[in-house]
Amino acid sequence: MTSQRIARRIRAVPPSGIRRFFDIAATMPDVISLGVGEPDFITPDQIRAAGQASIDRTTAYTSNSGLLELRVALAEHLARRYGVQYDPETELLITVGVSEAMLGAALALLDPDDEVLVPEPCFVAYPACVTFADARVVYVPTNVADGFQVSGAALEAAVTPRTKAILIGYPNNPTGAVLSRERLLEVAAVAERHDLIVISDEIYDRLVYGVEHTCFAALPGMRERTVLLGGFSKAYAMTGWRLGWLAAPAEITAAVRKFHQYAIMSAPTMSQYAGLEALLHGEEAVQAMVREYDRRRKVIVSGLNSIGLPTFEPQGAFYAFPQVGHLGLTSEAFCEQLLHSEQVAVVPGDAFGPSGAGFVRACYATALNKIEEALERIERFVRRIA
């Protein structure tokens, strides 16, 4: 009886496959966590100072859309980096993290039984947001042999008369894949051919290594059918500030703003002032963090490969995605046994979709000495079970 009191849309979404392992890890001593995707850097000094100083000036709401100064700076940032133009008055919305922006986009765009194509492995919130909107997730598998690059042909094969949107996230969590411009153009062609909306989560756009990130909305003809999502958490080490944004044509932005008005009112004021400082003066800090992530990336990928865990080379974000299926354990069993025997926390790959089976996600947004110690522990574990 009790379960029937809970709405189907909530019952249909399982608990996060990420959090369970870290709830266990939190009760154990000496755990090295390669799990939650959170920078170990503290927010840069000048960004923290701007947020702190704003509290002395105002603790009031901002506009529903967010501080106009922040939206202007964001519009200039997107134009400068990617050549895509947005009106800060009508086409930009400041949100409580990218998660709110994604849920708002799903609720604003999807009707019951609409279908959304979601390449996977993907971030765990993608299918949840679609389900919360009473729409249907259609997974489109990717694989390591193709560099986890979704193809236009795979998307085309999944389109039905009920398909409304494509939801992509590159640089990718959990694989670290960066979709090439050629493949993005294939996605664009499918969207145009079938008049689909593309929701593009680009929260990791600044965290790329040796490649260039392509903004989906900047592709020819795509601005008018793209909902572009981004935020401050990853590049500026601002996870706890809970600050994200949405950029889209005015009609779509207005629809998402309607949800935002009733559910949120406005993103935290002090976080918005901190975000403004990040956009205006945070570039040096971003570049320093990217260099350090790249150093850690090389260490963890090389280390996992030498242990005997074949690891796809990530070109973006801060995750490694090694294969473990050849050891005779499921992804979940590998993670559970590693945690209990060696106190190293990683995440089962199939928490991110069926194509993640046989893999685990290891986050390298932690100190290099901890990564090196974790690799030693993983090597002991692998030798023992092998």
C-alpha positions as CSV (number, residue, x, y, z in Angstrom):
1,M,0.0,0.0,0.0
2,T,2.7,2.5,0.9
3,S,4.6,2.1,-2.4
4,Q,1.3,2.9,-4.3
5,R,1.3,6.4,-2.6
6,I,4.5,7.2,-4.5
7,A,4.1,8.5,-8.1
8,R,5.0,6.1,-10.9
9,R,7.5,8.6,-12.3
10,I,9.5,8.4,-9.0
11,R,9.1,4.7,-8.6
12,A,10.4,4.2,-12.1
13,V,13.8,5.9,-11.3
14,P,16.2,3.7,-9.3
15,P,18.5,5.2,-6.7
16,S,21.7,6.6,-8.1
17,G,24.2,3.9,-8.9
18,I,26.9,6.3,-7.9
19,R,25.9,7.2,-4.4
20,R,25.5,3.7,-2.9
21,F,29.2,3.0,-3.0
22,F,30.1,6.3,-1.4
23,D,27.6,5.9,1.4
24,I,29.4,2.7,2.2
25,A,32.8,4.3,1.8
26,A,31.9,7.1,4.1
27,T,31.7,4.6,7.0
28,M,35.1,3.1,6.3
29,P,38.6,4.4,7.4
30,D,41.4,5.1,5.0
31,V,39.2,5.0,1.8
32,I,40.6,6.6,-1.3
33,S,37.7,7.8,-3.4
34,L,38.0,7.8,-7.2
35,G,34.3,8.2,-7.3
36,V,32.2,11.4,-7.1
37,G,33.0,13.7,-10.0
38,E,34.1,16.7,-7.9
39,P,37.3,18.7,-8.2
40,D,39.7,18.4,-5.2
41,F,40.7,22.1,-5.8
42,I,39.1,24.7,-3.6
43,T,37.3,27.5,-5.6
44,P,40.0,30.1,-6.6
45,D,40.6,32.9,-4.2
46,Q,39.2,35.8,-6.2
47,I,36.0,33.9,-7.0
48,R,35.4,33.1,-3.3
49,A,36.1,36.7,-2.4
50,A,33.5,37.9,-4.9
51,G,30.9,35.7,-3.5
52,Q,31.7,36.7,0.1
53,A,31.8,40.4,-0.8
54,S,28.3,40.1,-2.4
55,I,26.8,39.1,0.9
56,D,27.7,42.4,2.4
57,R,25.9,44.2,-0.4
58,T,22.8,42.1,-0.8
59,T,21.1,38.9,0.2
60,A,18.0,39.5,-1.9
61,Y,16.7,37.5,-4.9
62,T,17.9,38.4,-8.3
63,S,15.8,38.4,-11.4
64,N,14.3,35.0,-12.2
65,S,16.7,34.8,-15.2
66,G,19.7,35.7,-13.0
67,L,21.9,38.8,-12.7
68,L,21.9,40.7,-16.0
69,E,25.6,41.3,-15.6
70,L,26.2,37.6,-15.4
71,R,24.1,36.9,-18.4
72,V,25.9,39.6,-20.4
73,A,29.3,38.1,-19.4
74,L,28.1,34.6,-20.3
75,A,26.8,35.8,-23.7
76,E,30.2,37.4,-24.4
77,H,32.0,34.2,-23.2
78,L,30.0,32.0,-25.6
79,A,30.5,34.4,-28.5
80,R,34.2,34.7,-27.9
81,R,34.9,31.0,-27.4
82,Y,32.5,29.4,-29.9
83,G,31.1,32.1,-32.1
84,V,27.5,31.5,-31.0
85,Q,25.4,34.5,-30.2
86,Y,22.7,34.6,-27.5
87,D,20.6,37.5,-26.3
88,P,21.3,37.8,-22.5
89,E,17.8,39.3,-21.9
90,T,15.7,36.5,-23.6
91,E,17.8,33.5,-24.4
92,L,19.9,32.9,-21.2
93,L,18.8,31.5,-17.9
94,I,20.9,31.1,-14.7
95,T,20.0,27.9,-12.9
96,V,20.8,25.9,-9.7
97,G,23.5,23.8,-11.4
98,V,23.2,22.0,-14.7
99,S,20.9,19.5,-13.1
100,E,18.1,22.0,-12.7
101,A,18.6,23.3,-16.2
102,M,18.3,19.7,-17.6
103,L,15.2,18.9,-15.6
104,G,13.7,22.2,-16.6
105,A,14.4,21.6,-20.2
106,A,12.8,18.1,-20.0
107,L,9.7,19.4,-18.3
108,A,9.4,22.3,-20.7
109,L,9.9,20.3,-23.9
110,L,8.6,16.7,-23.4
111,D,5.0,15.4,-23.3
112,P,4.0,12.0,-22.0
113,D,5.3,9.2,-24.2
114,D,7.6,11.4,-26.2
115,E,10.9,9.6,-26.9
116,V,14.4,10.9,-26.3
117,L,17.5,9.3,-27.8
118,V,20.2,9.1,-25.2
119,P,23.7,7.8,-26.2
120,E,25.1,5.7,-23.4
121,P,27.1,5.3,-21.2
122,C,25.8,8.6,-19.9
123,F,25.5,10.6,-16.7
124,V,22.9,9.0,-14.4
125,A,20.7,12.1,-14.3
126,Y,19.9,12.0,-18.1
127,P,17.4,9.1,-18.1
128,A,16.0,10.3,-14.7
129,C,15.1,13.7,-16.1
130,V,13.4,12.2,-19.1
131,T,11.4,9.9,-16.9
132,F,10.4,12.6,-14.5
133,A,8.9,14.4,-17.5
134,D,6.8,11.2,-18.2
135,A,8.7,10.7,-21.4
136,R,10.6,7.6,-22.6
137,V,14.3,7.0,-22.8
138,V,15.6,5.2,-25.9
139,Y,19.2,4.2,-25.2
140,V,21.6,4.4,-28.2
141,P,24.7,2.2,-27.3
142,T,28.3,3.2,-27.9
143,N,31.3,1.1,-27.4
144,V,35.1,1.3,-26.7
145,A,36.0,0.0,-30.2
146,D,34.5,3.2,-31.7
147,G,35.9,5.4,-29.0
148,F,32.4,5.8,-27.4
149,Q,31.5,8.0,-30.3
150,V,27.8,7.9,-31.1
151,S,27.2,7.8,-34.9
152,G,24.5,9.3,-37.0
153,A,23.6,5.9,-38.3
154,A,23.0,4.6,-34.8
155,L,20.7,7.5,-33.9
156,E,18.9,7.2,-37.2
157,A,18.1,3.6,-36.5
158,A,16.5,4.5,-33.2
159,V,14.2,7.3,-34.5
160,T,10.5,6.6,-34.4
161,P,7.5,8.8,-35.0
162,R,7.5,9.6,-31.3
163,T,11.1,10.8,-31.1
164,K,11.2,14.4,-29.9
165,A,14.8,15.0,-28.9
166,I,18.4,13.8,-28.7
167,L,20.2,14.3,-25.4
168,I,24.0,14.2,-25.6
169,G,26.8,14.9,-23.1
170,Y,30.3,15.5,-24.5
171,P,32.9,15.6,-23.1
172,N,31.4,12.5,-21.7
173,N,30.8,11.4,-18.1
174,P,31.7,8.5,-17.5
175,T,34.0,7.7,-20.5
176,G,35.9,10.9,-21.0
177,A,35.1,10.7,-24.7
178,V,35.0,13.9,-26.8
179,L,32.7,13.7,-29.8
180,S,34.5,14.7,-33.0
181,R,33.2,17.5,-35.1
182,E,32.5,15.0,-37.9
183,R,30.3,12.9,-35.6
184,L,28.6,16.0,-34.2
185,L,27.7,16.9,-37.8
186,E,26.2,13.4,-38.1
187,V,24.1,14.1,-35.0
188,A,23.1,17.5,-36.5
189,A,22.0,15.9,-39.8
190,V,19.7,13.4,-37.9
191,A,18.2,16.3,-35.9
192,E,17.5,18.4,-38.9
193,R,16.1,15.5,-41.0
194,H,13.6,14.6,-38.3
195,D,13.0,18.1,-36.8
196,L,14.4,17.1,-33.4
197,I,15.5,19.2,-30.5
198,V,19.1,18.5,-29.3
199,I,19.8,19.0,-25.6
200,S,23.6,19.3,-25.3
201,D,25.1,19.1,-21.8
202,E,28.6,20.7,-22.2
203,I,29.5,21.1,-18.5
204,Y,33.0,19.7,-19.2
205,D,33.7,21.9,-22.2
206,R,36.8,23.5,-20.7
207,L,38.3,20.2,-19.6
208,V,39.8,18.8,-22.8
209,Y,43.3,17.4,-23.4
210,G,45.0,17.7,-26.8
211,V,41.7,18.1,-28.7
212,E,39.3,21.0,-29.3
213,H,35.7,21.0,-27.9
214,T,33.0,21.8,-30.5
215,C,29.9,23.6,-29.2
216,F,26.9,21.9,-30.7
217,A,24.9,25.1,-31.0
218,A,27.7,26.6,-33.1
219,L,27.3,24.0,-35.8
220,P,25.6,25.2,-39.0
221,G,21.8,25.5,-38.5
222,M,21.8,24.0,-35.0
223,R,21.4,27.1,-32.8
224,E,17.7,27.2,-33.3
225,R,17.1,23.6,-32.4
226,T,19.7,23.3,-29.5
227,V,19.2,23.6,-25.8
228,L,22.8,24.3,-24.6
229,L,23.6,23.5,-21.0
230,G,26.7,24.5,-19.0
231,G,27.9,25.6,-15.6
232,F,30.6,26.5,-13.2
233,S,31.1,23.4,-11.1
234,K,33.8,21.6,-13.0
235,A,36.0,24.2,-14.7
236,Y,36.0,26.6,-11.8
237,A,35.9,24.1,-9.0
238,M,32.5,25.5,-7.8
239,T,30.5,22.4,-7.2
240,G,28.9,23.5,-3.9
241,W,28.0,26.9,-5.3
242,R,25.3,25.2,-7.4
243,L,25.4,27.4,-10.4
244,G,24.6,26.5,-14.0
245,W,23.0,28.0,-17.1
246,L,20.8,27.3,-20.1
247,A,21.1,28.9,-23.5
248,A,18.3,28.4,-26.1
249,P,16.0,30.2,-28.5
250,A,13.8,32.7,-26.6
251,E,10.6,30.5,-26.8
252,I,12.4,27.5,-25.2
253,T,14.2,29.7,-22.6
254,A,10.8,31.3,-21.6
255,A,9.3,27.9,-21.2
256,V,12.1,26.7,-18.9
257,R,12.0,30.0,-17.0
258,K,8.3,29.3,-16.2
259,F,9.3,26.1,-14.4
260,H,12.3,27.9,-12.8
261,Q,10.1,30.7,-11.5
262,Y,7.8,28.4,-9.6
263,A,10.3,25.8,-8.4
264,I,13.4,28.0,-7.7
265,M,12.7,31.7,-8.0
266,S,16.4,32.5,-8.7
267,A,19.8,30.8,-8.3
268,P,21.7,31.8,-5.1
269,T,22.7,35.5,-5.3
270,M,26.2,35.1,-3.8
271,S,26.9,32.2,-6.3
272,Q,25.9,34.4,-9.2
273,Y,28.4,37.1,-8.2
274,A,31.1,34.5,-7.8
275,G,30.2,33.2,-11.3
276,L,30.5,36.6,-12.7
277,E,34.0,36.9,-11.3
278,A,34.8,33.5,-12.7
279,L,33.8,34.5,-16.2
280,L,35.6,37.8,-16.0
281,H,38.9,36.8,-14.3
282,G,39.0,33.1,-13.8
283,E,40.8,31.9,-16.9
284,E,44.2,31.6,-15.4
285,A,42.9,29.3,-12.7
286,V,41.0,27.2,-15.2
287,Q,44.2,26.7,-17.3
288,A,46.2,25.7,-14.2
289,M,43.6,23.1,-13.2
290,V,43.4,21.7,-16.7
291,R,47.2,21.2,-16.7
292,E,47.1,19.4,-13.4
293,Y,44.1,17.2,-14.5
294,D,46.1,16.3,-17.7
295,R,49.1,15.2,-15.5
296,R,46.8,13.0,-13.4
297,R,45.1,11.7,-16.5
298,K,48.3,10.4,-17.9
299,V,49.3,8.7,-14.6
300,I,46.0,7.0,-14.0
301,V,45.6,5.7,-17.6
302,S,49.1,4.4,-17.8
303,G,48.8,2.9,-14.4
304,L,45.6,1.1,-15.1
305,N,46.9,-0.3,-18.4
306,S,50.0,-1.6,-16.7
307,I,47.9,-3.3,-14.1
308,G,46.1,-5.2,-16.8
309,L,42.9,-3.1,-16.9
310,P,42.7,-1.9,-20.6
311,T,41.7,1.7,-20.4
312,F,40.2,3.9,-23.1
313,E,42.2,7.1,-23.3
314,P,39.9,10.0,-22.1
315,Q,40.2,13.2,-24.0
316,G,37.9,15.2,-21.8
317,A,36.3,15.6,-18.3
318,F,38.2,13.8,-15.5
319,Y,37.3,10.2,-15.6
320,A,39.1,7.0,-16.7
321,F,36.9,4.1,-17.8
322,P,38.9,0.8,-17.5
323,Q,37.7,-2.6,-18.5
324,V,37.3,-5.2,-15.7
325,G,35.0,-7.8,-17.3
326,H,37.8,-10.1,-18.3
327,L,38.6,-10.7,-14.6
328,G,35.4,-12.8,-14.3
329,L,33.6,-10.3,-12.1
330,T,30.7,-8.0,-12.9
331,S,31.3,-4.3,-12.6
332,E,29.4,-4.2,-9.4
333,A,31.2,-7.1,-7.8
334,F,34.6,-5.7,-8.8
335,C,33.7,-2.4,-7.1
336,E,32.3,-4.0,-4.0
337,Q,35.3,-6.3,-3.5
338,L,37.8,-3.6,-4.2
339,L,36.2,-1.3,-1.7
340,H,36.0,-3.9,1.1
341,S,39.4,-5.4,0.5
342,E,41.6,-2.4,-0.5
343,Q,39.4,0.6,0.5
344,V,39.4,2.1,-3.0
345,A,36.0,3.4,-4.2
346,V,35.1,3.4,-7.9
347,V,31.8,3.2,-9.7
348,P,30.3,0.3,-11.7
349,G,30.2,1.2,-15.4
350,D,26.7,-0.1,-15.9
351,A,25.4,2.6,-13.5
352,F,25.8,4.8,-16.6
353,G,23.8,2.5,-19.0
354,P,24.0,-1.0,-20.4
355,S,27.1,-0.3,-22.5
356,G,29.0,0.3,-19.3
357,A,28.8,-3.3,-18.2
358,G,32.3,-4.7,-17.7
359,F,33.8,-1.3,-17.0
360,V,34.3,0.9,-13.9
361,R,34.6,4.7,-13.7
362,A,37.6,6.1,-11.8
363,C,37.7,9.8,-11.3
364,Y,41.1,11.5,-11.3
365,A,40.0,14.8,-9.8
366,T,41.9,13.9,-6.7
367,A,45.5,14.5,-5.6
368,L,48.2,12.7,-7.5
369,N,49.7,11.0,-4.5
370,K,46.2,9.5,-3.7
371,I,45.9,8.3,-7.3
372,E,49.3,6.6,-7.1
373,E,48.4,4.9,-3.8
374,A,45.0,3.9,-5.3
375,L,46.8,2.3,-8.3
376,E,49.0,0.3,-5.9
377,R,46.0,-1.0,-4.0
378,I,44.1,-1.8,-7.3
379,E,47.2,-3.7,-8.5
380,R,47.2,-5.8,-5.3
381,F,43.5,-6.6,-5.7
382,V,43.8,-7.5,-9.4
383,R,46.8,-9.8,-8.7
384,R,44.9,-11.5,-5.9
385,I,41.7,-12.2,-7.9
386,A,43.6,-13.2,-11.1
